[in-house]
Amino acid sequence: MTDPAAAPASAVAPASASASAVLRPAWVEVDLAAIRANAALLARLVAPAALCAVVKADAYGHGAPRVAEAALEGGAQLLAVALVDEGLALRRAGVRAPVLLLSEPTPAAMLEAVAHDLTPTIYRLEGVAAARRAAAARTASGPVPVELKLDSGMHRVGADPDAILDVAAAIDAAPELELVGLWTHLAVADEPADDFTAAQLRALERCRADLAAKGIVAPVVHAANSAGAIAHRAARLDRVRCGIALYGHAPSPALDGWVERDPAGGGPLAPALSWKAEVHLVRRLAAGERTSYGRTYGLERDGDVAVVPLGYHDGVPRRYATSGGEVLVHGRRRRIAGTVTMDQIIVDLGDGDGDGDGGEGGGDGGDGGGSGVRPGDEVVLIGRQGGEEITVEEWAARLGTVSYEVLCGIGPRVPRRYVDGGRPEGNAAPGR
């Protein structure tokens, strides 16, 4: 069996824009050119190792089918997901490239995985038995490729070092299966000074040597996530699995700037996602008026506020407002005014004299006041507007979390629109 990483990348059936992408004045904008560029940069950085694009969690909120297509075009040789359901969604979208499952499927899910040519990861004898049953049930001929995962110290999933030889031997003894990969996951690669990464790599090499002594050889060995690929050359091995870096973000503040400083990369990562909406309405409030649930935010002087149709169900946490969270309107930072609700936020626009935009305006409160902001004007939650930018990393710092959680937290009812180098695609509804 040929290593899945060497299989040719395939085309992806184009996705049509959903009705909500037209009807709802709030959207995520994903630049596919940035995904391609990041994939190409990472492929150069880690060569000759192969690049595996991690598109689990709907490609970290970017939309897995379209991101998969762009990543493969940029130089990724295969894809990885966490769940069988995610792999099946890629197959339904027309993705025919190799797809690695990062966790061992349940017996029922194993049947679907094998039937749809997804490559299971295995780390238990029960998983070997399930894969054998699934292989016997499929109509295709030839052994089913599987990968073996070692728990080298993260203690999440994977075979213990003292049990992995038994699992490997069971795979090797099964004519229906073929071992095509051996891998582990790094726990602290985003902390470059921590020597635990080197200890994990030594454990993986010991495991490879122990398997070889038994006559069991995995053609591909891999360990590096985005942080491992960027900061630990020894971790690149035969393949790297990049998720957060593919989307244009450093795995941690400690690794910010590492890619552009590496001559092999040839440039910085490009964030691919922006989050935008339109002002729903503008109303004029007097000094002392208080807004939203709990009436926790009070206006210090007369001014305008805007209602924006995004709330905590969409991925704007209530604590983003309490931590001083801002959005961009007319190229200026505007404070979220009070409690984030399920479907909406209120934004303090000021009054055009330093807090506001200073534009022309007036009006009756329903069409825009002294701030000059009117219904339909663009609001940017993440991304650039004029000379200002609000980044995913800023959100993560305010929320005391990581960029991964911010991206994955943007809810599924927010439409994803796709651009290519900043230009709307023919099948995407551009922002009005």
N, C-alpha and C positions, 0 to 999 in steps of 0.2 A: 504494500500500500504506500502510495506517495504521501509524504508529509503534507498535511493540509496547508501549511504555510506556502508551499510551492505551487498550489493550485491557482489557476488564473482567476483574477477578479472578474466579477460579472456585473452586468448592468442591473439597474433597479427600475422597476416599473414606476413611472411618474405618478405622484400623488396629486389628487385634485384638491382644490381649496374647499374647506368645509363652509357650510352656510354661515356658521358663527363667525368665520373670518371676515365676512362682509357685514354682518348685522351688528356685531358688538364693537363699540369704539374703544377697545383695549386689546393689545396684542403683544406677542413676543416676535421680534424680528431676528432671524438667523441668517448670517452671511455665509453662504456655502463656499465662497471664494476663500474666506478665512479658514474654514475647515480644511479645504484642500491645501492651502499654504502651510498650515500647522502640521498636517500629515507629511508633507514633503520635507519640511524642516526637521521633523523628528526622525524620518527615515534616513536623512543625511547624517543626522547626529549619531545614530546608533549603528550605522552600517559597519560590518556586513550583517548584523542581526536583522531579523525581519520585524516589521512593525505590525502589531495586532491592535486594532482600534477597538477600545472598550465602549460599547454603545448600550450598556445596561441602563435601567431606569430611564427608558425612552431617550437615550443619549444624553443623560444628565439634564433632561428637560428640553433639549434642543430638537427632538423629533428623530427617532432612530432610523427610519428608512432613508430619509433624505441625507442625514449625516453619514450613514453607511456608504451611500453612493459617492458622496464627496470625498470621504476618507480613502476609499478604494481608488478613486481617481487620483488622489494626491500621493499614493504610494503605499498605503496599508495593504498587506497581503492576506489578512484574515480579520475576522471580527470576534468579539467576545461579549457574552451576555451572562446575567446571573441566573435567569429562569428559563425553563423550557417555553413558557408562554411568550417570552420576549423573542426567542429564536423563531417560534412559529409565526409571530407577527412579521418578522423579516422575510420569511419564506413567502408568506401571503402577499407581501409587497413586491415580490419578484427577485429578492436577493438570492443569488445562487452561490455566493462566495462561501468558503469554509467558515463555520460559526462554532466557537468553543464555548461550552457551558462551564461556568466557573465553579458551580457547586454540583454535587452528585444528585441526580434526579431521584425522586421516589420511584418505586416500581411502575406505577401507572404512567408517570411522566416519562420514564425511560422508554416505554413503548412508543410514545409520540416522538421523542427525541431521535431515536434510531430510525423510525419510519420517515422522518424528514431530514435525514442526513446532518443532524447536529452532532457534534463530537462531545460525548459526555466526559466529564472529569469523574474519576472514581477514587475512593479512599477507604472503602469498607468491603468486606467479603460479601455482604448483602448486595452491594452495588454491582459486584462482579456477576453474581447470580442473576440480578435483574437485567443486566446488559446481555447476558447469554440468552435469557428468555426472549428479550426484545429482538435480538439478532435472529433467533429461530423463527420469529413470527413475521419478519419482514419478507418482502417478495424479491428484493434485490439480492444479487449474489456477491460473494466475497466477504472477508471478515469486516467487522465494524471497528473503525478506529476509536480508541479511547486514550485518555491521558490520566496519569497517576499524580496525585497531589500529596506532598509531604508537609506535615505540620512541623516546621522548623523552629517554632517558638512563639508564634502569634497566638496559638491555642484557640483558633476559631473553628475552621474545618481543615481536614487533611488527615492522613494516616500518621499515627505516632511512629517515631523512628524504630521502635522495637516491634511494630506490627506491619510495617510497609513491605517487608520482604515476603510475607505471607500473601498479601494482596497482589503484589507483583507476580508471584509464582502462580497464583490462581488465574490471573490474566494470561500469563504466558502459556499455561496448560490448556486454555480454552481455544479450540480451533476457530470459534466464531468471532474471536476478538483479536485485535492487533494493537499493541502498545506503541503509540506514536509520539508520546510526550511525557516528560517528567517535570514537575514544577513545584514551586512554593511561592508564598506571598510574604513580602517584607513589611515589618511592623513599624519601623522607625526610619525608613529611608529618607523621609523629609526632614530629619534632624541629622545633617551630614557629619556632625562630630561624634555621634553615638556609635560605638563599636559593635553594637548588637547586630547591625546589618552584616558586617563581616563574619560574625559568628553564624548567622543564618546561612550565608553562602558556603561556609565550611561544612555545615550540616548537610546541605544539598549535595556538595561534592562527595562527602562520605557516603551518602545514600547512592549516588550514581556508581561509585566504586564498588559498593557492596552488591548492587544489582549486577554489575559487570562480572563480578567474581562468580555469580550464579549463572552466568551466560545470558543475562537479560539486559538488553540494550535499548534505551529509548532514543530514537533518532534526534529528537529536539528536547533541549533542556532550557527552562526559562524561570526567571525569578523577578525581573524588574517591573514594577509599576512605573507611573510617570516619574516619581521622585527617584527611584532606582535608576531609570534610564538617564535622567538629567545629571544626577550627582554622583553616581557610583559606576564607573566604567566597568569594574569587575562584575557587575550584576547584569550586564547586557547579554552575555552568553549567546544563545542562538536566536532569541526572540525577546522583544519587550512588549508589555501590555500597557498602552497609554490611554488613560481616560481624561483626567482633568487638563492635562497639557494639550490634548487634541482640541479642546474647546477654548484654548488661549489663555489659560491661567496657571500660575505657578502652584505646585502642590502645597506650599506653605510659605509664609513670609521669609523664612530662612533661605528659600531657594529663589526668591525674586531676583531676576536679572541673570541667573546662571546660564540660561540658554543663549542669550545674546553675547555673553562673554566667552562662549565656547566657539572657537574658530570653525569647528565642524558644522555647527548649526547654520551660521550665516545670517542670523537676524533674530529679532524678538518674536515671541508668540503673539498672535493677534486675537483678542477676544472676539468671539463670533456672535454673541447674543446681546441684543438690546431689548429693553422692556418699555413699552410706550402705551399711552392712552390719550383720549381727548377729554377736555373739560366738558363735563355734563351741564353744569350751570354755574353762574357766578351770582353771589348775592352780597349786598351791602349790609354790614353790621356796625352798630355803634360801639364805642369804647365801653368795655365792661361786659359786653355780651359773651356768653360762654357756649362752647360747641360740643356736640356729639354726646354719646352715653357718658353719664357721670359728670358732665359739664366740667371737665378737668382743665380745659384750656380757655383762658380768657384773653380777649383782645385788649391791648393796652391803649389803643386809640381807634378812632373810626377807620374802617378799612374793608377790603373785599376778601371774601373767601370763595374758593372753588370746590365743587363736588366732583370727584374723579371716580369713575366706575370700576374700582378695584378694591378688594378687601382681604380679610384674612383667609377666606376660602380660596382666594387666588394666589396666596403666598406672601401677603404683606402682614407679617406678624404684629400683634398688638404692641409687643415690646419695641418694635422698630420706631414707633411714634414716641414712646416714653424715653427712648435713648437719643432723641433729637433728630430722628430721621427726616430727610429732606427729599424733594423732587426738584426737577428743573422745569420751569415755565418761562418762556420768552428769554431763555439763556441765562436765567438767574436761579439761584437756589431758593427754594421756598419750603418753609417748615410745615410738616404735617400738624394740623391744628386739632389735637385731641384724639380721643380713642378711635383706633381702627375698627370699623365694623365689618360684618361678614362680606358685604358687597361693595362698600364705598369707603373712601377716605375724604376728609376735608382738609384743604390746603390754605394756609394763610398767605394771601397775596400782597399784603401791605396796601399802600395807597399811592404808589408811583413816585415816592419821594426818597428813594434809597432802599426801602424794603420792597418796593414794587419795581415794575419794569420802566416806569417813567414815560410810557407811551401815551398817545392821545386816548382819550376815553371820556368817561362820564356815563350817562345812561341811567337806567331805572333799577339797577340791581339784578335784573334778570338777564341783561345783555352785556354786562360788563360795567365796572365802575371806574374809579380813579386809577386802578392798577393797569387799565388798558387790556386786560385779559377778557376773552369772550368765549362762549361755548363753541366747541370745535377746535380750540387751540390745542397744540400738542403739549403733552406732559411726558417727561422722561423720568422713569424710576431708576433704570440702569442704562447707562450709555452716555453719549455726548450730545449736547445741544449748544450751538454757538461755541464759545470758548470754555464752557464748563463741562465737567464730566463727573458722573457718579458711577463708581465701579462696584463690581461684585465684592471686591475685597473690602471696600468701605462698608458695605452692608454687613459682611461677616464680622468686621471689627466692632461695629455698633451692637451687633446681636450676640457677641461672644461665641461665635461659632466659626465654621470653615466655609470656604466658597462653595464646596460641593453641596452643602445643605441648602445654601441660598438658591443655587441653580435648580436643584431637584425639588425645592419647595414651591416653585411656580406651578400653579395648579393646572390640571388638564383642561379646564373650561376656558383658559386663556388661549385664543387661537395662535398658532405658529404660522408666521408668514416668512417666506424665503426670498432673499435677495441674492444677487451674485455680483460681488464687487460693489455693493451699494445700489445696484440697479434692480428694480422689481422683476421677478420672473413673470412669464406669461401666464402661469397657472396660480399666481399668488395675488391676493387682493392687497394692493399697496395702501399704506396709510393715507388717509385723506388730508 
